[in-house]
Amino acid sequence: MALQLVNIGFGNMISASRMISIVSPDSAPIRRIVQDSRDSGALIDATCGRKTRTVIIMDSDHVVLSALLPETVAARFAGSTEPAKEESEA
């Protein structure tokens, strides 16, 4: 089985086989998960300074932040060939 990488925006990639969940950062429990992983040193911020729109939970207990919408990341994970637009803050 070949290693499948998913582009999570701005040239950042993660292993598709290691992803557990793709969620929105809007709820309080997800915000707690992000803060706990930040405190323990297991947070990977791949937003490049943009607003966090997706939280990706990995099987290694790492939490990855992305500036792309959860639907965009999920489509890329599913192998969609449509190029998705990256979100930018002006």
C-alpha positions as CSV (number, residue, x, y, z in Angstrom):
1,M,0.0,0.0,0.0
2,A,1.4,3.4,-1.0
3,L,1.5,6.3,1.4
4,Q,-1.4,8.6,0.6
5,L,-0.9,12.2,1.5
6,V,-3.7,14.8,1.8
7,N,-3.0,18.5,1.1
8,I,-4.4,20.5,4.0
9,G,-3.5,23.8,2.5
10,F,-0.5,26.0,1.7
11,G,1.7,23.0,0.7
12,N,1.2,21.1,4.0
13,M,0.4,17.4,3.7
14,I,-0.6,14.8,6.2
15,S,-0.9,11.0,6.0
16,A,-4.4,9.9,5.1
17,S,-4.1,6.6,6.9
18,R,-3.3,8.4,10.2
19,M,-6.3,10.7,10.2
20,I,-9.1,9.8,12.7
21,S,-11.4,12.8,12.4
22,I,-12.0,16.0,10.5
23,V,-14.0,18.5,12.5
24,S,-15.0,22.2,12.7
25,P,-13.4,24.2,15.6
26,D,-16.6,25.9,16.6
27,S,-17.7,23.7,19.5
28,A,-16.4,24.1,23.1
29,P,-15.2,20.4,23.3
30,I,-13.1,20.8,20.2
31,R,-11.6,24.0,21.5
32,R,-10.7,22.1,24.7
33,I,-9.0,19.4,22.7
34,V,-7.0,22.0,20.8
35,Q,-6.0,23.8,24.0
36,D,-5.0,20.5,25.7
37,S,-2.9,19.5,22.7
38,R,-1.3,22.9,22.7
39,D,-0.4,22.5,26.4
40,S,1.0,19.1,25.8
41,G,3.0,20.0,22.7
42,A,1.0,17.9,20.3
43,L,-0.5,20.7,18.3
44,I,0.5,21.2,14.7
45,D,-0.6,24.6,13.3
46,A,-0.7,24.4,9.5
47,T,-2.8,27.6,9.1
48,C,0.1,29.9,8.0
49,G,-1.4,32.6,10.2
50,R,-5.0,32.3,8.8
51,K,-8.1,31.6,10.7
52,T,-8.5,28.0,11.8
53,R,-11.4,26.4,9.9
54,T,-10.6,22.7,10.4
55,V,-9.3,20.6,13.2
56,I,-7.8,17.2,12.2
57,I,-7.3,14.6,14.9
58,M,-4.6,12.0,14.2
59,D,-4.2,8.5,15.6
60,S,-0.9,9.6,17.3
61,D,-2.8,12.0,19.5
62,H,-1.6,15.0,17.5
63,V,-4.0,17.7,16.5
64,V,-3.5,19.5,13.2
65,L,-5.1,22.9,12.4
66,S,-5.9,23.9,8.9
67,A,-7.3,27.1,7.3
68,L,-9.3,25.1,4.7
69,L,-13.0,24.2,5.3
70,P,-13.7,20.7,6.6
71,E,-15.6,19.9,3.4
72,T,-12.6,20.8,1.3
73,V,-10.2,18.6,3.4
74,A,-12.8,15.7,3.3
75,A,-13.1,16.0,-0.5
76,R,-9.3,15.9,-0.8
77,F,-9.2,12.9,1.5
78,A,-11.9,11.2,-0.6
79,G,-9.7,11.7,-3.7
80,S,-11.7,14.4,-5.4
81,T,-10.0,15.6,-8.6
82,E,-11.6,19.0,-8.4
83,P,-9.1,21.7,-7.4
84,A,-10.4,23.3,-4.2
85,K,-9.8,26.9,-3.5
86,E,-7.6,27.8,-0.4
87,E,-9.3,30.2,2.0
88,S,-7.5,33.5,2.3
89,E,-7.9,36.4,4.8
90,A,-7.4,39.8,3.3
